């Protein structure tokens, strides 16, 4: 990625950092497989040439970090992570809305000022210039214009030669690119070639120069026995020749006027042709259609009545002087031998025109069609061939729950059949049927019908359902006063009717009735009686709603509570058949929250435990609150958000002083104290003790150690001198330790959610002695006190209550105790201090 793109991405990510799910954003780059591979590529396969790795990256932790992310903890530099983490579906993208101003080259102009994504611009050149490149460019999704800007090149095709017998005109009076030249010819001359020529991009005129040729022809030559018609005498006009009646044209019938004033080809000739009188025929005649027998003349032959023509009816006189066919003949009209169908015979043996024959059938058959046919003048028998059909009605289908008997064991015309039913069924229809000439049995087939119960009585406001009826195929038939039809429905023996009532009504009587073998329903018809429970009881701090806006039997009442109240009991009640509402009405109780949770060291006061009540949290002096100081009782009966915590104020490490020591006696939090001591030959200028105040600052000003003006030394005490020497050695060792710790490098630590560099927590200055294990004034114990911290302090240098406050709100301490004036030293942990 370029520098501009990288800076833009970093700025966008930093702006959106508070709203990001994680500070690791995948950029679509990954390492090639293999534990020892060091090749990184984009997901499209392109090799990454200039990666922007963060400090100590990549480190390929556990050999599984093969994907690259932008790390917000490393100033959005690159970091390698595992590809199986749940945030790797985030890809850094940016879709610009506009393209910048398009570039253009010399002499080019741009048409269009819309630079939004998807828009187009057009490049134009001055007159006489040609466009080199793409004319149109599009603003693409990546914010760049497609292609490259075109250029303009000047083109001149030069002057044109004069046109013989014509003229050349330059349109716009120029010979540069796209210029046009118009060619015209003088009178009686025709332009051969292109009328217009254009100056092309290669500097040449298009096509070849045209010519002007003479275009006037004289009258065409005449021909004997023929006529010539001309469309004109200019180039392209034609002269058409035709012959008079009885003459034949030999040669080309059409001549064209060509350039140079000449007719194409030779003129044709016309010759006279005659076929003579046609031959006569018996029982017929001929007719000269146009009254002549010369070429193209036509004759038509016809025959007398009852005769038909065999041969060509119409003939023509050909160019060879002969008629186009032989003379036809007239024959007496006759019909072919008639067809005789099976089971029939024909009476009549003359098959000539107007003769008649008659068809008859054998015994047991019926004639279907006309019995007589006549030989017509077209040589065909009139009508269609009749046929004799044998009459057979066939066997009838068997009858359900009954039987069919053939009286004479036949099914032909006149045969008789009779019907009968089994027990418990009755015959509906005729008992006998006969075979007719129509090959159909007379009347309709009867049927055996089961003895069944009629439609049950439907009481007012009732609903009945029928089960166990064979015609319903196991379904239940439901009838109401609105769905009952005039058509009667019957039910088989054993069918059961169940009565129910409409809404608000209950059944009085036996609700079930059975179809008996007598064909009647058992029992009496039940009745439907209206039941009303009346309005249900109202409830305090709530309301009741009727679903169907009615209080009759089966109606439903729904209970709701007002805002900040909840329902205790059932939410719905039904109107029962005894006229009362089911169960007891519910009660609406006010929603209240429980006591809010409080962490150690935090104080809370509650205004009210009802919905909307506020719980106020506060911290003791010297502490800061982490979280919201108020919580609200919500409508669900719980407090909003989480309880806050109180964290002690921390004044941080006070640092070191030159030529002295700082003793952190009981931590660095609120009310803690520190002591200042100077090394030998130096005296302290400033306070001996400093206190951590509630604003997070140490009280007073930091003291300093300056070289004493009169530094007396007790030469008589050898042990003191040895302690001073030992203290200097320890000080040098501590100083070397400080230099060593500063030169150590920070050790990186990986975190799968957010990669941040962490450094080992070690003492950075051995000159600061921390006694954080001491108990502070707030009662927080950090650990046991070392028993020998003041093992070398003499009794005569001790003082009482060095950290005693003069008052509760004071930030000052009692002055340090005054020791002996001889400047004696005190050794603490092997270091001599004043």
N, C-alpha and C positions, 0 to 999 in steps of 0.2 A: 504493500500500500504506500502511496505517496505521502509526503509530509502534510500537505493540506488535508487529505482525507483522514490521516491519523489525528491531527489536531481537532478536526471537526468531530470525530467519533469520541475523543476524550472529553471534549466540551459537552456534548450531548449526554454522555453517560454520567458525567459529574452533575449535570443539571437534573437528571432523572434519578440520581442515586437514592434519595429518600423513598422513592416509590418502587424501587426494584425489589423483587422477591429475594434476590441474592446478589452479591457483588461480584459474582463470577458469570461472565457472559461469553458463550461459545461463539467463535468467529469463523467456524467452518474449516478448521485446519486440523490435521492429524498426522501421526507418524506412521511410516511403513511398518508392517508386522516384523517382529523379530526383537529379541531382547537386546541385542547389540546394535540395532539399526539407529542411525542418527539423521536420517533423511526425513524432512517434514514437507508435506504437500497440502495444497488446498483440496477440497472435496472433489473438484473437477479434474484433478490429476496434475495441475500445474505446480511446478517446484517452487517452494518459498525461498527466495534469494536473500532477503534482508529481514530476518525476524527481529522483533523488538522484545527480547526476553528481559524479565525483571531480575532483581538481584538474586544470585545463587540459583538461577533457573536456566535450563531445565535440569531437574535432578532425578527424574524417573523413579519416584518413590515406589519400592517393592516391585519395580519392573513392570508396573501396570498403568502408568500414566502416559497415554498415547494421544490425548486430545489437548488442544490449546484453547485457553480462555483469556479474556481481558480481566485482570484482577484489580478490583477497586481498592484493595489493601496495599497494592504496590503501584499506586499512581496510574492504574489502568495499563500497566505493562503486561507482557505475556507471561503465562504460567502454565505448566503442564499438569493435567489432572487425569483421573480415570474416566474412560468413555462411558461407564455404566452408571454415572450419577444422574439424578432425576432432573437436574437443571440444564442438561445439555441440549434440550429442544429449543432453548432460546438462542436465536441467531441475531447478531447485530445487523440491522438493515436501515436504509434511509431512502425514501422515495421523494425526489425533488418535484416541485410543482411547476417550475419554469426552467427554460434554458436561457443562457446568457445571450447577449447581443451577437448575432451571427457575424462571422468574418466575411470579408469580401475583398476581391482583387481589383486591380486598376481597370477603369472603364466599366465596371459592372454596377448595376443598380438592383436593389432588393424591393420586391413588392410584398407587402404584408407586415404588420406590426404586432401580431399576436404571437407571443413567445411561450404560451402554455404548452404543457406536455400533450402531444398528439396533433398540434397545429402544424401548418405547412407555410413555407415562404417560397417565393419564385425569384429567380435571378434573370435579369434582362441585360441586353447589350445595346449600344448605340447603333443607329442605322449604318449599314455597311460593315458591321462586325459580326462574326459568328461566335456562338457560345461553345467553349471547350469545357466539357464536363457535364455534370448532372444539373438540369434546370431547376428541379424542386428538391428541397431538403425538409426533413421532418424532425420536430423536437421529440426525442425519444425519452423513455422512462428513466434513463440514467442521468438526464439533465444535459445531454450533449446533442448537437445537431448531427443528423445522419450524413454520411459521406464527407466530401470535401467541397470547399467553395470553388465554383467554376471560374474560368477566365474568359476574356474576349480578345479575339484576333481580327485585325483588319484584313479584308479580302477584296481585291479588284480584279475583275475578269478582262478588262481592257475593252477597246472599241470593236465594233462589228463591221464586216465588209458590206458594201452596198448590194442590193438585190436587183438582178437584171429583170426588166419588165415589172418592177415593183418597188416598194419602199420599206425601210426599217425605222420604227419609232421607239425610242427609249422612254419607258414610263418613269416618271419622277426625274428624268434627265440625269441618270447616274448609271455607273457600270460596276458598283460595289456589290457586296454579298446580298443575295435575295432580290437584286434588281431584275426587272422584266423587260424583254424586247418584243415588240409586236410587229409581225410581218404581214404586208398586204400586197396584192397584185393589181396591175392596171386593168382597164376594161378589156373583156374578151380573153383574159388570162386567168388560169386557175392555179391556186397555191398547192404545191405538192410537198408535203412535209408538215411539220408542227407550226401552228400559227404563233405560239409564244415560246420563248426560250428564257431560262432563268440562270442567273449567276450563282454557281454552286460553291460549296465550302472549300473545294480544291482549287478555286480561282479559274475555273473553266465554265463556258456556257453549256447548258444542257442540250442534248440531241445534236443533230446535224442541221446546217443551214438549209431551209427549204428552197424550191424553185418555182418559177412562174412560167407555165406552158400555155400555148394558144389553145382555146377550147370551143371553136365554132365550126360546125359541119354543114355541107350543102344539103339540098334535098336528096333523099334516098332514091335509088333507081326503081322504075316501075316494072311490073311483070304482067304477062298476058293471062287473062282469066282470073286475076287476083286483085286484092285491095291492100294498100299499105297505110298504116296510121302511125303518126309520130307523136311523142310526148314533148318534143322540143328539139332544138338543134345545138344545145350546149353539151359540154362534156358530161357524160353520165346519162343523157337522154337516150330513149330507145325508139326504134322503128319496127312495128309489128306487122307481119304479112299474114293474110288469110285468102283462101280461094273461094270462088263463087260456087254455087250449087252445081254438083256433078263433076267438079274438078278436085284433084288431089294435089296437096302441097308436097313438093320434093325439095329438100334443102333446109337451111336454118330459118325458122320462122321469125326470130327476133335479132335485130342488129343494134349495136350500141355505138354512140358517138364517142370516140376516143380522143385523147390529147393529140394535138397536131392537126385536128379538123378532118379525120378520116373515120368512115363507118367500118365497123368490124365485119370481116367475112364478105361473102358474095350474096347477092339477092337470090331468093328461091324462085322456082318455076311452078306453074299449075297445069295439070294434064287432065282431059275429060275421060270418064270411065262410065260404061252402061252394061248392066247384067241381063237385059232383055226380059220378056214376059215370063212369069213363073208358071209351072205346070198345074193343071186342074186335078181335083180329087173326086171319087165317088161319095155320094151322100154328104157332100160338103162344098165349101167355096173358099176363095181368098179375097183380101181387100188390100189395095195400095194405100197405105196410110198417108203419104205425102204426094200421091198422084204421079210419081215418077219411078223409073227403074234404074236411075243412075246411082253412082256410089253414095253410100250412106242412106239410100232409100230403104223403107221398112214395109214388109207385108205381114198380114195376120190371117191365119187359117181358122175357120169355124166349121162345126158339123151340124147336121139336121137334128131335130128332136129325137130322143131315145138312142142317140149315137154319141160316142165319146171319141176324142181325138187321140191318136197314138202317134207321137213324134213331136217335133218342134212346132209350137203354135206360132211363134213370131220369128221372122228371119230378116237379115239385113244384107244389102248389096256390098260386097267387100271390095278392097282396092284392086284385087285380081280380076274383077269383072264377073264374079260368081256369087250365087246366094249362099248364105252362111251354112245351110243344112239341106238334107234331102227333103222331098215333099212328104208330109204326113199322110195317114189314112184314117177313115171313120169306121168304127166297129159298133155292132149292136150291144147295148148295155146289158150285162148279166151279173148275177150275184153268185158267190161261192156256195158250195153245199152247206146248209145250215148245221149248227152244232146240236147234237141230241144228248141231253144230260141223262144220267143214270135214273132208272125208274120212270122214264117217259118215252114217247114216240111221236113222230111228225106225220101229218097227213098233207100231201101235196108234192108234186114232182117237177113242176115247171119253175125254173130259177131265173127266167129272163125278167127284164124290167116290168114293173107293175104286177108281177105274179104274187100270190098270197099263199102262206103255209099256216097250219094250225097245230099247236102242241097239246098232247093229252098225257095223263099220268096213269100208272098202273094202280091196281086195287090196294088200298091202305096208305096211299100217298095224297098229299094236297099240293096243288100247283101254286107256286109262288112266283108272280110276275104276270105279264100279258100273254094270253094264249095264242094270239095271231101276230104274224110279222109279214111285211111287204117288201119286195125288192125295189129299192128307191133308184132315182136317176143317177145317184152317185155310186151305184154298184154295191151298196151296203143294205143289209136287212134293217128295217126300222126297229126301234126299241132295243131292249137287251134280252139276252137268252134267259128264259125262265127255267126253274128247276122244280123237281118234285121232292118234297120233304116228307120223310117218315115221321109220324106223330108218336112221340114218347115223352111222357111227363117225368119219368125217372122216380127214384125213391125219395121220400121225404125224410128230413132229419128226425132222429129219435127225440122223444119228449121227456123232459125232466119230471120225475115223480109220476109218469104215466106210460102208456104203450100205444102202438099203431098197428092196426090189422088190415092187410090187403085182402079184400073180399074174394076176388078171382085170381089172386096171385099174379096179376099182370099190372103193367104201368102204362099201356097204350091208351088210345082214345076210348073214353067211356069206362075206364077202370074206376073202382070205388075203394076208398079206405075209410076206416072208422077209428075213433079215439076213445080212450078210457083212462081214469086216474086211480092211484093207489089210495089206501085208507087215510083219512084225515086231510085229504086234498079234494078240491072240487074243480070240475071242468069249466073253463071260461072260454066260450066260443062255440062253433058248430061241431056237432059230433061226427059228421061225415063230409067227405070232399070227393070231387070227381075230376078226371083228366079231361081237359078241353083241347080244342084245335090249336089253341095258342101255346100248346106244350106246357101249360101251367095248370096246377091244381086249383079248383074253384075255391073261393073265399080265402080267408087267412087262416094260418095254422092256429089252433086253440092252444091253451096252456093250462097246466094244473097249478092252482093257487092255494097256498097254505092258509088255514084258518087262523086269523090274527086278531089282536085287540085293536080297537080304534084309537084315535088321538086322545090322550088324557086331557081332563078338564084343567084349564089354567085359571087359578083363583086370582082375584084382584091384588095387585102389588106383589105377586109371587114370581119366582123363577124356578123352572123345573128342568132337570137333567135326566136323560134316559141312558142307561147302561145295559149291557148284555143283549142288545139287539143285533141279530146277525147281519143286518144290512149296513151297520155302521162300522163293521170290521174292527171291533174292539174300542172304537172311539166313543166319547160321551156327547150326546146331542143335547144342546141347551136351547130352551124356549123361553121367551119373555113375551109380555103383552105387546111389545113393539115389533118383535121378530116373527110372531105367529102369522102364518099365511093361510089363505083360503084352501090351499091344497091339503087333502087328507093324507096322513101318514099312518101306517099300521105297524104293529110291533108283534114280535113272535112271543109265544108262550114262555114265561120265565123272565122276560124283560123287566127291569126295575126302574121305577120313576122316583126321583128324590126332589122334594119341594124345598126351596129356600125363598127368602123374602128380600125385597129391595132395601136399600139403605134406610135405617130408621124403623124398620118393621121386624117383628119376630114371628116364628112359626107357632101356631096354636093347633094342635092335632097331630096325627101320625104323619111324619114327613116322608115315609116310604110306602110305595104301592107297587104290587106285582101283577103282571099279565097272567091270568089263570087260563086253564084249558077250556073255560066256558066262553072265551073271547071277550071277557070283561076284566076291568081293573079291580083289585081287592081294596076293601076299606072305603072310607069317605074322603072327600077332598079337604085338605087342611086349609086354614085361613091365615092371613097375615095381619097382625095388630101393630099399630104404631107405638113406639116407645120414645120418650123424651126425658133426658136427665137434667135439663135446665142448665143455666150458666154455671161453670165451675167457679170455686172460690178464688178471689184475688189474693195476691201475696204482697207483703210490704217490701219496698225497694226492688220491685220487679213487676212483671206483667205476664198475662196469659193470652195466647193467640189460638184462635180456632182455625184449624187447617182448612176445613170445608165450610167454615162460616155457619155451622149448624151444631145443634146439641142433641141430635137424635142418636138412636142406638148405633154403635160402631164409630161415632164421631171421635176425633182425636184432638186433645188440648195440649199445646206446647207451652212450657214455662221458660221465661228468660229473666235474668237479673239486670239491674241498672249497672252503669259503669262503676268500677271499684267494688263490686259485690260479686260473690260466687254462689252457685246453687248447691244447697245441701238437701238431697233427696232426689226423687225421680224427676226427669225433665219432661215426661209425657204421661197423660192419663187417658183412658178409654171410657166411653159411655157403655155400660153393661146392660144386659137384657133385663135386669131387675130395676132399671131406671136410676142407678147411682153411678158415680164416677169411681174408677178403680184406684186403689191405694190412697194414701194421704197426700195433701198438697205439700210441695217442698217449701224450704225457707231460704231467703237470700241473706247471707252473712257477709259482713264487711271484710275485705281482703286486708290482712296485716302482715308485716314482715317480722321475723324473729330478731333477737339481739344481734347486731352486727359483729362480725369477728374482729378481734383486736390483737395485734402482735405485741410482743414483749417491749415494754418501754413506751407504748403509744397510749394516749388518752383520747376518749371519745365521749361525745354528748349527743343525744338524740332528741330532736324536736317533737316528733310523733312517729308511731309505728304504722300509721295508715299510709295508703298509696300517696306518693308525693312527699312524704316525710324526709327530712334531711338529717344525716348523721355527720357531725362535725368532728374531725380528727385534729389533734395537736401534739406537739413534741415537747419534752422538757428542755430546759435551757441548755445551750451548748450543743444542740442537735439540729439537723436539717431533715426535712420530710422528703421522702422519695415516693411519689405517687400523688393522687388527687386528695385534697384535704376534706372533700365532701363526697358523700354517697347518697343516692336517692332510692327510696323504696319504690320498686316497679310494680306494675299491675299483676305480675305473676307471683308476687309475694316474696321476692328476693331483692337483695341490695345490688345496685349497679356497680360495675367494675370490681376491682380488687381492693382490699384494705391496704393503706400505705404503711411504710416502715420509717423508723427514725434512725438516722445514722449520725454518730458523734462527729463534731467538727474536728478536722485534722489540720494542724498547723504545719505539717510536713517536717522533714529533717532540717534543723537550723543551719547546717553547713559547718565549716571549720573556721578557726581564727589562726592567724599567723603567730607562731611562737607560743601557742597555747593549746589547751584541750577543752572539749565541750563534753560534759557528762549529761546524757539523756537519762533522767532518773526514773521516770515512770511512764514512758510513752510520749507520743506527740499529739494526743487528743486533748479535748477541752479540759482546762484546769491542771494539765500536766506541767512539770517544771524542769528546767535545765540549769546546770552549773557551769561556770567558766573558770578555768585554772590556767595559770601561766607557768612556763618552764623556768628553771633556775636562771637567775640574773635578769629576769623580766618581771615587771609589775603590771597589774591589770588596771586599765583606765576605763571605768564604766561599771554597770551593775554586776553583782555577783550571781544573781538569780534572775531568770525570765520566765513568765507564765504564758501558757496557750490561752488566748482569749476567745470569746464566742464568735468573733468575726473572722477566725482562722489565721490571725496574725500573732506573733510573739510580742509580749509586752516590752516596753522600753526600747532602747537602742542597743545594737550589738556592741559589746565592749571590745577593747584591743589590748594587746600585750606590748609594752614598750620597755626598752632597756633601762634598768635601774641606774640612777645617778651615783648613789653610794651603796654599793653592794658589798656587804661585809660577810666574811666567811669564817666559820668557826674551824680553825685549823686543828683544834684539839680533838675534833670528832672524826676519827678515821672511817668509822662505819658509814657516816653520812656521805663522805667522798666516794666510797665504793658504790653506794646506792645511786649517786648521780651518774657515775660512769656506766653502771649497768642500765640506767634509764636511757642514756644516749645510745647505747648499743641496740636496745629494744626499739627506740625511735627509728634508727636507720633501717632495722629489719622491716618495720611497718611501712616505711617509705618505699623500700624495694617492693614490698607486696602490693602497694598501691600502683606503682608503675607497671608491674606484671599484669594486674587486673585490667588496667586501661588498654594494654596492648592486645588483650584477648579479643578474638572476633566473636560476633553474635552467632549463636547456633540456631539455624532455621528449624521451625517445627511445622509439620503439615496438619491441616485440618480439612476434612472432606466438605465442610459447609462453607468455610471462609478461610483463605490462607493468609495468615498474618505472621510477621516475624516476631519472635519473642526472644528475649535475652535472659540469661540466667540471672536470678536475683542473688547478688552477692554484695558484700560491703564495698562501696566505692571509695571510702576514705577511712583508713584505720585510725585516723586521729580522732574520730567521733566515737565515743563509747556509749552504746545504747543500753539503757537499763529499763527496757519496756516491760520487763516482767514485774515491775513494781505496781502496786495497786494505786489507781488514780482516785481522785476525790469523788468520782461517781460510783465507786464500788465495783468497778470491773477489774477482775483479777486476771492477769496474763500469765501467771506461772509463779513458781516459788522463788524467793529472793536468795541469791547466793549467800551463804553464811559468812563468807570471809571477804566481803567487798571492802570493808574498812579495817582490815586486819592490821595495817601498819600505822593507823592514826592514833596518836598519843592522847591520853585522857585530858591533858591540860589544853589541847586544842579543840576539844569537843564543845558543842554549844547546843542549846535546846531549841527544838522546833524551828529549823532553818526555813521551812516552807509554810509557816503559819501565816494565814491571811490576816491583815489588820481589820478587814471587814468583809462581808459576803459579796458585796458588789465592787470591792476595790481591786484594781489590777496591779497593786504594788505589794512588795514584801518588806519584811524587816531587813535592815542592813546586815551584811555578813558579819560573823563574830570576829573580833579583833584578837589576833594571836599575840604571842610574845614579840617584842620589838627586835629580837635578835635575828629575825628572818629565817627561822628553822624550817626545814623541808619536810614534806609528807610524801610517803611512797604509797601509790595506789596501783596494785597489780604490777609492781616492778617499775613504775614510772614516778620519778620525783617531781612533785608539783608544789607550788606555793599555795 
